[in-house]
């Protein structure tokens, strides 16, 4: 998909861009670089440097076929929104409406809005749930709440599917370091700079800190799962500032703590309820606070130029501003140097006017206001010399030569200063013009490349309309699933739609030489064997061993037409077998399509397995392979769907043995095949799902459990219990 991220060079936006890029999506960014940095996004992408309310955004939408917009761009500082509410509204409302309007106009399929916990205000009904009424206490919160209303109305009026995430306190690497940054980033800056930590108030105020990587993961899953509505995005954990400092002390030495007055408008306690998101998206925060702090500290230690040093530079600038006469002092120092130089040089060289050189240097080094002082200093020297030669003071001030010298010094200083200032202005103007021209060039170059790409795509569609991009895209949406069971069902549909056959089967590969049927085409007349034995050097064996697609080029009878391996971690875990295709389709183009679809299925399965691995602690009972009720129910629903759509049977066994210890559950798991499942129902009963099995086959399994002292019975689909002797 083409993913547009407004504010994509910023702290949160860059992590979101990185997450989608890892999944091979095309990334587009609109950012004005007010807080973001282009170096935050180091991979290939297309961009527009502009404000989100800028009219150039329309040309960007028009030039690219955007599928999803993730709107991160915003003025995010609460204090600034109070001081400059008009600017806050311009960005957070006018900018949002502009991007929403363009999304509707150019047929964007999904719009994700990054909202904030600020919409709740100082509501102490903790934890805060999505159904609570908004009560913001700052223009920033008001505009975020208004932004949510706009998103909901765009969904109702124009059909732009919107997903709203209300962030708690997001922290992590790449965050802009300033006094307005998150407390974690600011504490990190103070600790690494060897400064005491500054705490507003007593430190017992609480916040809900969530790592930016967890935010990016939730948004990614929300987009690919077609989620919509309003969701809190948080850890659901309430952490005091004092507890945060204690956690920091485990990572770095703290030089001290300074308590100052609490900031007006700061809320006392805050935590968001994330149970709705966990349930609907099957998402949980991955990073604990300790892990997140480690990543933040490591990042800023490794990149001082981008974080701590930048802040030191600002502090140095502020320190300089505290010395209003710094240029004057520097001018005095220069004057003193020339006084010393004239004392030693004048007795030997009297043809050079040192004070004219002093005036020229002052014009070059200092601003125009110092020229007057420099001229006065130089004339003062001349007056002193004339007085020391015995001239009367009153005659000195009517001396025409002194007046002429003063005039020459002043004119030289002003003319040189004016020319240098004009040169600097012209140089800055030229730099701005160059930057503007470069932006225009990059924008036009991007349009040119996109036009060529679209041309090539249209050319391919014309040459092969039956297998057009649109047809394939609609088919592979079946692979956009995170549950392996559901993914195999989708894989069969993809194979049938794209490869135009009703004779596909996917088998699991076992180390014992036998393969177990996982799923097959829905055609009732197609009944492949429930298990297959690998025969040495046959088509299936070659595909498994060499991990390549093998074709039945000699058209051997009773042999499959082709076998494609599914490889994970360099191991062949399953094979796709095709038994029949129309003869006229057997060409090079078809073989290319087979390879593309096989790769898509393999890639989707890898993503699903990675997802299962990441949520193992949520999916299974601790220390066992027994599924928790909610995940067992999903597997069961997939089994019923597979049986209804593809005609693949399964048997559900109820474990009568009440011993649910981890040891006994592991014992039961060891007796199951790779595609069988063990799990608990909502009533805390233990069940076994035997894949691709009927009741007669289940008798052998029941007998196997009986020999191990475990009693199981068949659970009927109409909720009746049938005892099998």
Order of alpha helices (4+ residues) and beta strands (2+ residues): beta-alpha-beta-beta-alpha-beta-alpha-alpha-alpha-beta-alpha-beta-beta-alpha-beta-beta-beta-alpha-beta-beta-alpha-beta-alpha-alpha-alpha-alpha-alpha-alpha-alpha-alpha-alpha-alpha-beta-beta-beta-alpha-beta-beta-beta-alpha-alpha-alpha-beta-alpha-beta-beta-alpha-beta-beta
